[in-house]
Amino acid sequence: MRTVIEQLKQAGLDFSDSRENGRNVFVKCVFHQEKTPSLSIDKENGVYHCFGCKAGGSFESLMTKLGAEADPTDRPSDIDRYLDTRSERRLQPPTEMLLGPVEFEWRGLGPEFLTECGCRHWKQVIERGMSIEFVDRLWIPIRIRGVQVGYTAPSVIRGLRPTHSENLRSKDVLLGYDLVVPGCELVVCEGPADWLRLRSLGVMATAILGTGSWSPYKLSLLIAKAPQKVILMMDGDEAGRKAAQAIHKDVNRIMDVSIYELPEGKDPDNAYLIDPKGDYGSDNINEAFWNPLIEQVNQIRESVPV
Ligand SMILES: [Zn+2]
């Protein structure tokens, strides 16, 4: 199988002035005239972005621009960083996915709201030797540009790990992406519970599904929604803070972005659930954050023609 770079070279892309930067290589842009390279290409998956003319997209579209066709690729899954692979294997495959209507409350969120977000009740069948067990899960579809690319399914009972569709590539998906209104003020959070909580508060949000899953492709998905502003609201822990810094560095080159740091041990879901008033001493989340944000989102929503 030819690598992304090999394919681009054979398609005639000029690498003479190229320079490497981590997992990216910079070459002279093919979408605009320039003397110094500002087209960044991910060496692994070919996703590109030009810091000059803002052109960007998938490897396939870059190859098309060069008048060539991309080889079918088989990119490895990165979901393992988010999941305990052993328990995942034990839980897979969901041979009998019985999906029904949501008729329960989940973390204080009502069935009507959950249904509105596309959630279903999944009675997962798990084989344990010769016996069968059922695990109740909240099944949430992940749709990107109208295509259902997978699902994530947190457990209804607390303490069990979430599970995902088998071939889900966490670097390729943003939960709630298709529900994001273009041009809005967009909050980027970590997990499904955070996403649902933010939505229930009327905040436009999308979840990256794991702190290790940020990718150039996700950046291109964000760019496509042309958000007025991006607010990174990762969990209040070491992994969350690191992820927020890394994503900020990436997004900051292109869009207006800021980090909203939650108190230690809090995430957007439990921050609200445990103390709905959001009063954490001097850091009053409710007044300082939620209310203005909800107001702005509502204003933007009203101005978007239906
Ligand atoms: Zn360009």
Boltz pocket constraint, residues with backbone or C-beta under 6 A from the ligand:
constraints:
  - pocket:
      binder: B
      contacts: [[A, 29], [A, 30], [A, 31], [A, 32], [A, 38], [A, 39], [A, 50], [A, 51], [A, 52], [A, 53], [A, 54], [A, 55]]
      max_distance: 6.0
